[in-house]
Amino acid sequence: MVRSQHVPRLVVAAPSSGSGKTTVATGLMAAFSERGLAVSPHKAGPDYIDPGYHALATGRPGRNLDAFMCGPELVAPLFAHGAAGCDLAVVEGVMGLYDGAAGRGELASTAQVAKLLRAPVVLVVDASSQSRSVAALVHGFASFDPQVRLGGVILNKVGSDRHEAMLREALEEAGMPVLGVLRRAPQVAAPSRHLGLVPVAERRSDALSSVAALAEQVRAGCDLDALMALARTAPPLDCEAWSPEGPGTPDGPGQGTGAGAGAPAVVGGATGGRPVVAVAGGAAFTFSYAEHAELLTAAGAEVVTFDPLRDEALPDGTAGLVIGGGFPEVYAPELSANEPLRAAVAAFAAAGGPVAAECAGLLYLARSLDGKPMCGVLDADARMSERLTLGYREAVAVSDSALAATGTRLRGHEFHRTVVEPGAGAAPAWGFTHPERRVEGFVQRGVHASYLHTHWAAEPSVARRFAQAAAAHR
């Protein structure tokens, strides 16, 4: 049995969203990488965008640690998989330190991830509107859960030398180390829009400059040696690293819980041959988890990326098609203008080719998006909405598809400001059991299309099932 290495690690958390977690975490990753360290980047929760900046900062895939979608049991194994061989791991938290899945206590909170990883926490505090009160705030977060080890504070948005002195004095009285002080620096802020930061793929040159500026800001304002010393206090993790190839016994279709129960389950061997699975990428389709491609590869597929904004044909030999999340609403005119690819996707689906589409992929397969023609695979139309749909979901497959057998249970996440009408086809993809009961998505021929984002490490049988469907279609 292979056990995880002893990787020094830090969890970067905050009292609330908007405090500067992404600024500090990305800056730390970049600053330590510039020192020649191999830094493993991680993000608590389901967020796709921040890991793109983490990847720029470190040169390694940004990986998510989501205790709701994958289950608490898989957090440490997935961490160990990503951090293997690294000198340091930095985990960016989600929301406030103790905020998790609604109505589920600590589940999926940064605090829970920190405890599962036995990692010290660095609290990033927006100090722009307080002085001595910062000690009371930090004391509350440090004492709320004795199992969460708060190792120090980084003060963000500090206004002046005098302001810094007052903050330091208050925290010294509270016995809390100050590991960094960052002044207000709006010039390094990344642009955002309706679903958060603009993804790296849409602004790569500017994003590189932003990450470099963050590294400089953190290097100038933080005690990197003290932070590394704190990271080294994390004890070894006694867990088996997750692997897409094994060890473990693969779950049969529909047998997993979607919550990481039991030993780390894997696809368990390759399909016959190497069917090409084309995965949508580029600026319009940036949302994906690294483990999905790893699982498909382990299941015997050859994963090839294509860009629906630029490529006029599917990759040669395409036998399966994965279209994940992103921002097709921003690029609707350009996606619509690529008529050759839209026709190729429609023909592939009409021929029964296996297609797995999540959120943005659902919109792309629709008849139209904000009035612009899309692929027309689904008898449905999509449009932007004022309403944000956001939250974790518990789902069960209600129709057999190339992705999941009826009865397969998964936990997932919805995050969109669009509406598809109708919201479900004659054969829906999922039945949601929590927090509300409804059916959603479309299954027809080889197509499985839905708003639900899922993490396949929670139920590796879906990757193997999809690879097998691609092999059969080929």
Buried (B, 14 or more C-beta within 10 A) or exposed (E): EEEBEEBBBBBBBBBEEEBBBBBBBBBBBBBBBBEEBBBBBBBBBBBBBBBBBBBBBBEBBBBBBBBBBBBBBBBBBBBBBBBBEBBBBBBBBBBBBBBBBEEBEBBBBBBBBBBBBBBBBBBBBBBEEBBEEBBEBBBEBBEEBEEBBBBBBBBBBBBEEEBBEBBBEBBEEBEBBBBBBBBEBEEBBBEEEEBBBBBBBBBEEEBBEBBBBBBBBBBEBBBBEBBBEBBBBBEEBEBBBBBBBBEBEBBEBBBBBBBBEBEBBBBBEBBEEBBBBBBBBBBBBBBBBBBBBBBBBBBBBBBBBBBBBEBEEBBEEBBBBBBBBBBBBBBBEBBBEBEEBBBBBBEBBEEBBBBBBBBBBBBBBBBBBBEBBBBBBBEBBBBBEEEEEEBBBBBBBBBBBBBBBBEBBBBBBBBBBBBBEEBBBEBBBBBBEBEEEEBBBBBBBBBBBBBBBBBBBBBBBBBBBBBBBBBBBB
